[in-house]
Amino acid sequence: MAHFINDRAALVAEAVDGLVAGSGGRLARLDGDPAIRVVLRAGWTADRVAVVSGGGSGHEPAHAGFVGSGLLTAAVCGDVFASPSVDAVLAGILAVTGPAGCLVIIKNYAGDRLNFGLAAERARALGLAIETVTVADDVAIPGAAQPRGIAGTLLVHKVAGHAAESGRPLAEVAAAARAVAAGVRSLGIAVSGCTMPGGVAEARLAPGQAELGLGIHGEPGIERIALPPATDLAGLMTGRLAAALPEDGPLALLVNNLGGTTALEMQVLTRAVLATPLGARVRLLLGPAAAMTALDMHGASLSLLPLDPATEAALTAATEVPAWPRAVPVVAPATRPLPDGLARQGEAAPSQDPAVARAITAVGTALIAAEGALNALDARVGDGDTGTTFAAAARAVLADLDRLPQAEPAALCRALSERLARVAGGSSGVLMSIFFSATGAGLADGFGWPDALARGAARLQAHGGARPGDRTLLDALVPALAALPDGFEAAARAAEAGAAATAGMTRAGTGRSSYLAAADLAGVEDPGAVAVAHAFAALAATARSG
């Protein structure tokens, strides 16, 4: 896998420079030894307790991305997934510690415990007031002697940073941090490992597998499972977490993206978690956000913390740090009625026609069955969703089949147009809606089916801007409609030939394929045209069966 880097050895130093350069003057870094990479608050005057943390890089925005008022005073950055040296940690402590002292927050990994711990001892030997707190929030292994410190560490940072910013003495800042560290519990899930910068991705999971209870350094999970739907996954993870939390009381929840999970997936997982019995106790939500990542790992973690008034005030306190996932109260989703202009006006009453119902069922079933194949085809020349778009439209129409005016052709087309406009996304959905709307208007004007369908195709071209030969669904639809007077078999053959012809078209007149090079299009049929061919093949099969 390619990465946007220069020299792998200089990766962390250059990343630190980029973070500081983009901070608007909020941040600074220590200069001198290139192995000492410390990010600190630029305007820090050492008049309050300092809060220092850090660890291996690759977890961005943690840790350096959380330096700022109300959070960390300084962060010490090691190499990717490697603890910084004792000298680097000591440099960070010395740079920010004044008479009020310093709290050092350590994740429970051997390298961090040793390097941060020894640096704290050396700072004490120099006469500084130093307290440490070690975070061990991972519940992956029940009863583990040394649970790992993972994303729950960030909640410790926030509570400690708030206490320090408020001017509280070192003993109280440390006590607040230890209370959070004692209460927070976390669990991770991933469907991939991570790729070291400049390295090659290693696939250790089969499709459909996931690792439950993994850390943040690319190490394998404790348990390999078949990935369930998000609702079931949320139930599994919250069940494990509930066993390590008090039985009642309000909670804060951090939903953390491990680096490579899409925002859509994270929102689905968040919804699923909040719908669980444990999620019903969540009063404050942080995220979903990439907070403590593992490079590009496709995964997520959940961190839960019992809430009391002081902890809630600390988590909700404002901070200048842009990467911090702001805590928000959990409230029931708000809904509003559809605008009057979208309300269904004068919708035709349902009616039954067995032949029409069989035809619609056949086409819908064929498009649903072709979903995977059409998506795979579209992935080569588009965004990989053509099959899903047509299948979603088909499922919606089939679900409404008994409510359609099957015996009234014009009203049926209008009803199909209305439903497709609502449920089918992208350009394909609106094009199908235009086609059926214009066809219905033609039928209402007294046209027969062939002429009305031709009118629909003409409107499709007028609004969509494509013509036959532009490598679109029209290349199958137009010849099929031209052959329709000779029967469905002829129309199906014409549609299939039209779709096949698109494989030889190396120029697309519109759509996403128009942005591709000729070499990318050569030999690949247009997925929209193939979908049309499937539809006419289904109609022909229905006609043969009577």
C-alpha positions as CSV (number, residue, x, y, z in Angstrom):
1,M,0.0,0.0,0.0
2,A,1.3,3.5,-0.9
3,H,1.6,6.1,1.8
4,F,2.1,9.9,1.8
5,I,5.5,9.9,3.4
6,N,9.0,10.9,2.7
7,D,11.5,8.9,4.8
8,R,10.0,6.4,7.2
9,A,12.7,7.3,9.7
10,A,11.6,10.9,9.7
11,L,7.8,10.2,9.7
12,V,7.1,11.1,13.3
13,A,9.2,14.2,13.3
14,E,7.6,15.5,10.1
15,A,4.1,14.7,11.4
16,V,4.8,16.6,14.6
17,D,6.0,19.6,12.5
18,G,2.8,19.4,10.5
19,L,0.6,19.3,13.6
20,V,2.4,22.3,15.1
21,A,2.4,24.3,11.8
22,G,-1.4,23.8,11.5
23,S,-2.2,24.8,15.1
24,G,-2.5,28.5,14.5
25,G,0.2,29.1,17.1
26,R,-1.5,27.1,19.9
27,L,1.2,24.5,20.0
28,A,5.0,24.4,20.0
29,R,7.6,21.6,20.0
30,L,10.9,21.1,21.8
31,D,13.9,21.6,19.6
32,G,17.3,19.9,19.7
33,D,17.7,16.2,19.9
34,P,15.8,14.7,16.8
35,A,14.8,11.7,18.9
36,I,13.0,13.9,21.4
37,R,9.6,14.7,19.9
38,V,7.5,16.7,22.4
39,V,4.5,18.8,21.6
40,L,3.4,21.4,24.2
41,R,1.1,24.3,24.7
42,A,2.8,27.4,23.2
43,G,1.5,29.8,25.8
44,W,2.0,27.6,28.9
45,T,3.3,29.6,31.9
46,A,3.7,26.7,34.4
47,D,1.4,28.4,36.9
48,R,-0.8,25.3,37.4
49,V,-0.4,21.6,37.5
50,A,0.9,20.2,34.2
51,V,-0.6,17.1,32.6
52,V,1.8,15.0,30.5
53,S,1.1,11.8,28.5
54,G,2.1,10.2,25.3
55,G,3.3,7.0,23.8
56,G,3.9,5.5,20.4
57,S,2.8,7.3,17.3
58,G,0.2,5.9,15.0
59,H,-2.8,6.7,17.3
60,E,-3.5,10.2,16.0
61,P,-5.0,12.5,17.1
62,A,-3.9,10.9,20.4
63,H,-1.7,12.0,22.0
64,A,-0.2,15.2,20.5
65,G,-3.5,16.2,19.0
66,F,-5.0,16.6,22.4
67,V,-2.5,19.1,23.8
68,G,-4.4,22.3,24.7
69,S,-6.2,24.1,27.5
70,G,-8.3,21.7,29.6
71,L,-6.5,18.7,28.3
72,L,-2.8,17.8,28.0
73,T,0.0,20.3,28.7
74,A,2.5,18.2,26.7
75,A,2.6,15.0,24.8
76,V,5.7,12.8,24.1
77,C,5.7,11.1,20.8
78,G,7.5,7.8,20.2
79,D,8.1,6.0,16.9
80,V,5.1,4.2,15.4
81,F,3.7,1.9,18.1
82,A,6.9,2.3,20.2
83,S,7.2,4.0,23.5
84,P,9.3,7.2,23.6
85,S,12.6,7.0,25.4
86,V,13.1,7.9,29.1
87,D,15.0,11.1,27.9
88,A,12.2,12.1,25.7
89,V,9.6,11.7,28.5
90,L,11.9,13.5,31.0
91,A,12.3,16.4,28.5
92,G,8.6,16.8,28.2
93,I,8.1,16.8,32.0
94,L,10.9,19.3,32.6
95,A,9.6,21.6,29.8
96,V,6.2,22.1,31.5
97,T,6.5,21.5,35.2
98,G,6.6,24.4,37.6
99,P,6.0,24.7,41.4
100,A,2.5,23.2,41.1
101,G,3.9,19.9,39.9
102,C,3.0,17.5,37.1
103,L,0.7,14.5,36.6
104,V,2.0,11.9,34.2
105,I,-0.7,9.6,32.6
106,I,0.6,6.2,31.4
107,K,-1.2,3.6,29.3
108,N,-0.7,0.1,30.7
109,Y,1.8,-1.2,28.2
110,A,5.2,-2.5,29.4
111,G,7.2,0.0,27.3
112,D,5.2,3.0,28.5
113,R,5.2,1.9,32.1
114,L,9.0,1.5,32.1
115,N,9.9,4.7,30.1
116,F,7.4,7.0,31.6
117,G,7.9,5.5,35.1
118,L,11.6,6.0,35.1
119,A,11.3,9.5,33.7
120,A,9.0,10.3,36.5
121,E,11.5,9.0,39.1
122,R,14.3,11.1,37.6
123,A,12.1,14.1,37.7
124,R,11.3,13.5,41.3
125,A,15.1,13.1,42.0
126,L,15.5,16.6,40.5
127,G,13.1,18.0,43.1
128,L,9.9,18.2,41.1
129,A,6.5,17.2,42.5
130,I,5.4,14.3,40.2
131,E,2.4,12.0,40.4
132,T,1.6,9.2,38.0
133,V,-1.6,7.3,37.1
134,T,-1.7,4.2,35.0
135,V,-4.7,3.4,32.9
136,A,-5.8,-0.2,32.3
137,D,-9.3,0.0,30.8
138,D,-9.3,-2.9,28.4
139,V,-11.8,-5.7,29.4
140,A,-10.8,-8.1,26.6
141,I,-9.5,-10.7,29.1
142,P,-11.6,-10.9,32.2
143,G,-9.4,-11.0,35.3
144,A,-6.2,-10.2,33.4
145,A,-3.3,-9.2,35.7
146,Q,-2.2,-6.4,33.4
147,P,-5.2,-5.1,31.3
148,R,-4.1,-2.8,28.5
149,G,-4.6,0.9,28.4
150,I,-6.6,1.9,25.3
151,A,-9.1,4.6,24.3
152,G,-10.5,5.0,27.8
153,T,-7.2,6.8,28.6
154,L,-8.6,9.8,26.8
155,L,-11.3,10.3,29.4
156,V,-8.6,10.3,32.0
157,H,-6.8,13.0,30.1
158,K,-10.0,15.2,29.9
159,V,-10.9,14.9,33.6
160,A,-7.3,15.5,34.7
161,G,-6.9,18.4,32.3
162,H,-10.0,20.0,33.5
163,A,-8.9,19.7,37.2
164,A,-5.5,21.2,36.4
165,E,-7.0,24.0,34.3
166,S,-9.3,24.8,37.2
167,G,-6.2,25.4,39.4
168,R,-6.7,22.4,41.7
169,P,-3.5,21.2,43.5
170,L,-1.6,18.2,42.3
171,A,-3.0,15.7,44.9
172,E,-6.6,16.5,43.7
173,V,-5.7,16.4,40.0
174,A,-4.1,13.0,40.6
175,A,-7.1,11.8,42.7
176,A,-9.6,12.8,39.9
177,A,-7.5,11.0,37.3
178,R,-7.2,7.9,39.4
179,A,-10.9,7.8,40.0
180,V,-11.6,7.8,36.2
181,A,-8.9,5.3,35.5
182,A,-10.4,3.0,38.1
183,G,-13.9,3.3,36.6
184,V,-13.5,3.4,32.8
185,R,-13.8,0.2,30.8
186,S,-13.1,-0.3,27.0
187,L,-13.4,-3.0,24.4
188,G,-12.3,-3.0,20.7
189,I,-13.5,-4.8,17.5
190,A,-11.9,-4.8,14.1
191,V,-12.3,-6.5,10.7
192,S,-8.7,-5.8,9.5
193,G,-5.3,-5.2,10.9
194,C,-3.3,-2.0,10.2
195,T,-0.6,-1.1,7.7
196,M,2.7,0.3,8.9
197,P,3.6,3.4,7.0
198,G,5.8,2.4,4.1
199,G,4.8,-1.3,4.6
200,V,2.4,-3.7,3.0
201,A,-1.0,-4.6,4.3
202,E,-1.3,-8.1,5.8
203,A,-4.6,-9.8,5.6
204,R,-5.0,-12.0,8.6
205,L,-8.8,-12.2,8.6
206,A,-11.0,-13.9,6.1
207,P,-14.0,-12.0,4.7
208,G,-16.7,-11.8,7.2
209,Q,-14.4,-12.4,10.2
210,A,-13.6,-9.9,13.0
211,E,-11.3,-9.8,16.0
212,L,-12.9,-8.9,19.3
213,G,-10.8,-7.6,22.2
214,L,-7.8,-6.2,20.3
215,G,-5.4,-3.5,21.4
216,I,-4.2,-0.4,19.6
217,H,-0.9,-1.6,18.2
218,G,-2.1,-4.0,15.5
219,E,-1.8,-7.0,17.8
220,P,-4.4,-9.7,17.2
221,G,-7.7,-9.8,19.1
222,I,-8.3,-12.1,22.0
223,E,-11.2,-13.8,20.1
224,R,-11.9,-14.3,16.4
225,I,-15.6,-14.3,15.5
226,A,-17.9,-14.2,12.5
227,L,-18.9,-10.5,12.2
228,P,-22.6,-10.2,13.1
229,P,-24.9,-7.4,12.1
230,A,-24.2,-4.1,14.0
231,T,-27.2,-4.6,16.3
232,D,-25.9,-8.0,17.4
233,L,-22.3,-6.8,17.7
234,A,-23.4,-3.9,19.9
235,G,-25.2,-6.4,22.1
236,L,-22.2,-8.6,22.3
237,M,-19.8,-5.8,23.2
238,T,-22.0,-4.0,25.7
239,G,-22.7,-7.4,27.4
240,R,-18.9,-7.8,27.9
241,L,-18.6,-4.3,29.2
242,A,-21.6,-4.5,31.5
243,A,-20.0,-7.3,33.4
244,A,-17.1,-4.9,34.3
245,L,-19.3,-1.9,35.2
246,P,-21.7,-1.0,38.1
247,E,-25.1,-2.4,37.6
248,D,-26.9,0.9,37.5
249,G,-26.2,4.7,37.2
250,P,-25.6,7.0,34.3
251,L,-22.6,6.5,32.0
252,A,-20.5,8.4,29.5
253,L,-19.7,6.6,26.2
254,L,-16.8,7.2,23.9
255,V,-17.3,5.6,20.5
256,N,-13.8,5.5,18.9
257,N,-12.9,4.9,15.3
258,L,-9.7,2.9,15.1
259,G,-8.7,4.7,11.9
260,G,-10.2,3.1,8.8
261,T,-13.9,2.8,9.6
262,T,-16.3,4.9,7.5
263,A,-18.4,7.6,9.2
264,L,-21.6,5.7,8.1
265,E,-20.5,2.5,9.9
266,M,-19.6,4.5,13.0
267,Q,-23.0,6.1,13.1
268,V,-24.8,2.8,12.6
269,L,-22.7,1.3,15.4
270,T,-23.4,4.2,17.7
271,R,-27.1,3.9,17.1
272,A,-26.9,0.2,17.9
273,V,-25.0,0.7,21.1
274,L,-27.4,3.3,22.4
275,A,-30.3,0.9,21.7
276,T,-28.9,-1.8,24.1
277,P,-29.8,-2.0,27.8
278,L,-26.4,-0.6,28.7
279,G,-26.7,2.1,26.1
280,A,-30.0,3.2,27.7
281,R,-27.9,4.3,30.7
282,V,-25.6,6.6,28.6
283,R,-26.2,10.2,29.4
284,L,-23.1,11.7,27.7
285,L,-21.9,10.7,24.2
286,L,-18.4,11.4,22.9
287,G,-18.0,10.7,19.2
288,P,-18.3,8.7,17.1
289,A,-14.8,10.0,16.2
290,A,-11.3,9.0,15.4
291,A,-9.7,9.7,18.8
292,M,-7.2,7.0,19.6
293,T,-6.6,5.2,16.4
294,A,-4.4,2.3,15.2
295,L,-3.2,3.8,11.9
296,D,-5.7,2.6,9.2
297,M,-7.3,-0.3,11.2
298,H,-10.9,-0.9,10.2
299,G,-12.4,-1.1,13.6
300,A,-13.9,0.6,16.6
301,S,-13.8,0.6,20.3
302,L,-16.3,1.5,23.0
303,S,-15.3,3.1,26.3
304,L,-17.8,3.6,29.2
305,L,-17.4,5.5,32.4
306,P,-19.7,5.9,35.3
307,L,-20.8,9.5,35.8
308,D,-21.0,11.6,38.8
309,P,-21.6,15.4,38.8
310,A,-17.9,16.3,38.9
311,T,-16.9,13.9,36.1
312,E,-19.8,15.1,34.0
313,A,-18.8,18.7,34.5
314,A,-15.2,17.8,33.5
315,L,-16.2,15.9,30.4
316,T,-18.5,18.7,29.2
317,A,-16.1,21.5,29.9
318,A,-15.0,23.5,26.8
319,T,-11.6,23.0,25.3
320,E,-9.8,24.7,22.5
321,V,-8.6,21.4,21.1
322,P,-10.3,20.9,17.7
323,A,-9.8,17.2,17.6
324,W,-11.4,16.5,20.9
325,P,-14.8,14.7,20.5
326,R,-17.2,17.1,22.3
327,A,-19.4,15.4,24.9
328,V,-23.1,15.9,24.1
329,P,-26.2,14.8,26.1
330,V,-28.0,11.8,24.7
331,V,-31.6,12.7,23.8
332,A,-34.3,10.9,21.8
333,P,-33.9,11.6,18.0
334,A,-36.1,14.4,16.9
335,T,-38.4,13.9,13.9
336,R,-40.6,16.3,12.0
337,P,-43.5,15.6,9.6
338,L,-42.8,15.7,5.9
339,P,-43.6,19.1,4.2
340,D,-47.1,19.3,2.8
341,G,-45.7,19.5,-0.7
342,L,-44.4,15.9,-0.4
343,A,-47.6,14.5,1.0
344,R,-49.3,12.0,-1.3
345,Q,-52.2,13.8,-2.9
346,G,-55.0,12.0,-4.7
347,E,-53.2,8.6,-4.7
348,A,-55.1,6.0,-6.7
349,A,-56.9,3.3,-4.8
350,P,-55.3,-0.1,-4.9
351,S,-56.5,-2.5,-7.6
352,Q,-55.5,-6.0,-8.7
353,D,-54.3,-7.4,-12.0
354,P,-52.6,-10.8,-11.8
355,A,-50.7,-10.4,-15.0
356,V,-49.3,-7.0,-13.9
357,A,-48.5,-8.4,-10.5
358,R,-46.5,-11.3,-12.0
359,A,-44.6,-9.0,-14.3
360,I,-43.7,-6.6,-11.5
361,T,-42.7,-9.5,-9.3
362,A,-40.5,-11.0,-12.0
363,V,-38.7,-7.8,-12.7
364,G,-38.2,-7.0,-9.0
365,T,-37.0,-10.5,-8.2
366,A,-34.5,-10.4,-11.1
367,L,-33.0,-7.0,-10.0
368,I,-32.7,-8.2,-6.4
369,A,-30.9,-11.3,-7.6
370,A,-28.5,-9.3,-9.7
371,E,-27.5,-6.9,-6.9
372,G,-24.1,-8.4,-6.3
373,A,-23.2,-8.8,-9.9
374,L,-24.3,-5.3,-10.9
375,N,-22.3,-3.8,-7.9
376,A,-19.2,-5.7,-9.0
377,L,-19.6,-4.5,-12.5
378,D,-20.2,-0.9,-11.4
379,A,-17.2,-1.0,-9.1
380,R,-15.0,-1.2,-12.2
381,V,-16.5,1.9,-13.9
382,G,-18.4,3.7,-11.2
383,D,-18.9,3.8,-7.5
384,G,-20.1,0.2,-7.0
385,D,-23.7,0.9,-6.0
386,T,-25.8,0.3,-9.2
387,G,-27.0,-3.1,-8.0
388,T,-27.9,-1.8,-4.6
389,T,-29.8,1.1,-6.1
390,F,-31.9,-1.1,-8.4
391,A,-32.4,-3.7,-5.7
392,A,-33.6,-1.2,-3.2
393,A,-36.0,0.2,-5.7
394,A,-37.3,-3.3,-6.4
395,R,-37.7,-4.2,-2.8
396,A,-39.7,-1.0,-2.1
397,V,-42.0,-1.7,-5.1
398,L,-42.5,-5.3,-4.1
399,A,-43.3,-4.3,-0.5
400,D,-46.0,-2.0,-1.9
401,L,-47.3,-4.4,-4.6
402,D,-50.7,-5.0,-3.1
403,R,-51.2,-1.2,-2.6
404,L,-50.5,-0.3,-6.2
405,P,-53.3,0.4,-8.8
406,Q,-52.3,-2.6,-10.9
407,A,-55.4,-2.4,-13.1
408,E,-55.0,1.2,-14.0
409,P,-51.9,1.6,-16.3
410,A,-51.5,5.4,-16.1
411,A,-52.1,5.5,-12.3
412,L,-49.7,2.5,-11.9
413,C,-46.9,4.4,-13.7
414,R,-47.5,7.5,-11.6
415,A,-47.4,5.4,-8.4
416,L,-44.2,3.7,-9.5
417,S,-42.7,7.1,-10.3
418,E,-43.6,8.4,-6.9
419,R,-42.2,5.4,-5.0
420,L,-38.9,5.4,-7.0
421,A,-38.4,9.1,-6.4
422,R,-38.6,8.4,-2.7
423,V,-36.6,5.2,-2.3
424,A,-34.1,4.9,-5.1
425,G,-31.0,7.1,-4.6
426,G,-28.5,8.6,-7.0
427,S,-29.1,9.3,-10.7
428,S,-30.6,5.9,-11.4
429,G,-33.5,6.5,-9.0
430,V,-34.5,9.9,-10.4
431,L,-34.1,8.6,-14.0
432,M,-36.4,5.7,-13.3
433,S,-38.9,8.1,-11.7
434,I,-38.8,10.4,-14.8
435,F,-39.3,7.4,-17.1
436,F,-42.4,6.1,-15.3
437,S,-43.8,9.6,-14.8
438,A,-43.6,10.4,-18.5
439,T,-44.9,7.0,-19.5
440,G,-47.9,7.5,-17.2
441,A,-48.6,10.8,-18.7
442,G,-48.5,9.3,-22.2
443,L,-50.9,6.6,-21.2
444,A,-53.2,9.2,-19.6
445,D,-53.1,11.0,-23.0
446,G,-54.4,7.9,-24.8
447,F,-51.1,6.4,-26.1
448,G,-50.7,2.7,-26.1
449,W,-47.9,1.0,-24.1
450,P,-45.2,1.1,-26.8
451,D,-45.7,4.8,-27.6
452,A,-46.1,5.7,-24.0
453,L,-42.9,3.9,-23.1
454,A,-41.1,5.6,-26.0
455,R,-42.3,8.9,-24.6
456,G,-40.8,8.0,-21.3
457,A,-37.5,7.2,-22.9
458,A,-37.5,10.5,-24.8
459,R,-38.1,12.4,-21.5
460,L,-35.3,10.4,-20.0
461,Q,-33.0,11.6,-22.7
462,A,-34.2,15.2,-22.4
463,H,-33.6,15.5,-18.7
464,G,-30.6,13.2,-18.3
465,G,-28.7,14.5,-21.2
466,A,-27.6,11.1,-22.5
467,R,-28.3,9.5,-25.9
468,P,-27.9,5.9,-27.2
469,G,-24.1,5.4,-27.7
470,D,-23.2,7.4,-24.6
471,R,-22.7,4.1,-22.6
472,T,-25.7,4.3,-20.3
473,L,-28.9,2.3,-19.7
474,L,-30.4,3.9,-22.8
475,D,-28.2,1.7,-24.9
476,A,-30.3,-1.3,-23.7
477,L,-33.6,0.5,-23.1
478,V,-34.0,2.3,-26.5
479,P,-33.5,-0.8,-28.7
480,A,-35.6,-2.9,-26.4
481,L,-38.5,-0.5,-26.7
482,A,-38.1,-0.3,-30.4
483,A,-38.4,-4.1,-30.6
484,L,-41.3,-4.3,-28.1
485,P,-44.1,-4.3,-30.8
486,D,-42.6,-7.7,-31.8
487,G,-43.0,-9.1,-28.3
488,F,-41.1,-9.4,-25.0
489,E,-38.7,-12.0,-26.5
490,A,-37.6,-9.6,-29.2
491,A,-37.3,-6.8,-26.7
492,A,-35.2,-8.9,-24.3
493,R,-32.8,-9.9,-27.2
494,A,-32.5,-6.3,-28.2
495,A,-31.8,-5.2,-24.6
496,E,-29.2,-7.9,-24.1
497,A,-27.4,-7.0,-27.4
498,G,-27.5,-3.3,-26.5
499,A,-26.0,-4.0,-23.1
500,A,-23.3,-6.2,-24.6
501,A,-22.5,-3.4,-27.1
502,T,-21.5,-1.0,-24.3
503,A,-18.5,-3.2,-23.6
504,G,-17.0,-1.9,-26.8
505,M,-17.8,1.7,-26.1
506,T,-14.6,3.4,-24.8
507,R,-16.2,6.8,-24.3
508,A,-19.0,7.6,-21.9
509,G,-21.1,10.6,-22.6
510,T,-22.3,11.1,-19.1
511,G,-22.2,9.7,-15.6
512,R,-19.2,8.6,-13.5
513,S,-17.9,6.5,-16.4
514,S,-17.3,9.7,-18.3
515,Y,-14.4,10.5,-16.0
516,L,-12.6,7.3,-16.8
517,A,-9.9,6.5,-19.3
518,A,-10.8,4.4,-22.4
519,A,-8.6,1.6,-21.1
520,D,-10.7,1.4,-17.9
521,L,-14.0,1.1,-19.9
522,A,-12.9,-1.3,-22.5
523,G,-14.5,-4.7,-22.2
524,V,-16.8,-3.7,-19.3
525,E,-20.6,-3.6,-19.9
526,D,-22.4,-0.6,-18.5
527,P,-24.1,-1.8,-15.3
528,G,-27.3,0.3,-15.9
529,A,-27.7,-1.3,-19.3
530,V,-27.2,-4.7,-17.9
531,A,-29.9,-4.0,-15.3
532,V,-32.3,-3.1,-18.1
533,A,-31.4,-6.3,-19.9
534,H,-32.2,-8.3,-16.7
535,A,-35.6,-6.6,-16.4
536,F,-36.6,-7.4,-20.0
537,A,-35.3,-10.9,-19.7
538,A,-37.6,-11.3,-16.6
539,L,-40.6,-9.9,-18.6
540,A,-39.9,-12.3,-21.4
541,A,-39.7,-15.3,-19.0
542,T,-43.0,-14.2,-17.5
543,A,-44.6,-13.9,-20.9
544,R,-43.4,-17.5,-21.8
545,S,-44.9,-18.9,-18.6
546,G,-48.3,-17.3,-19.4
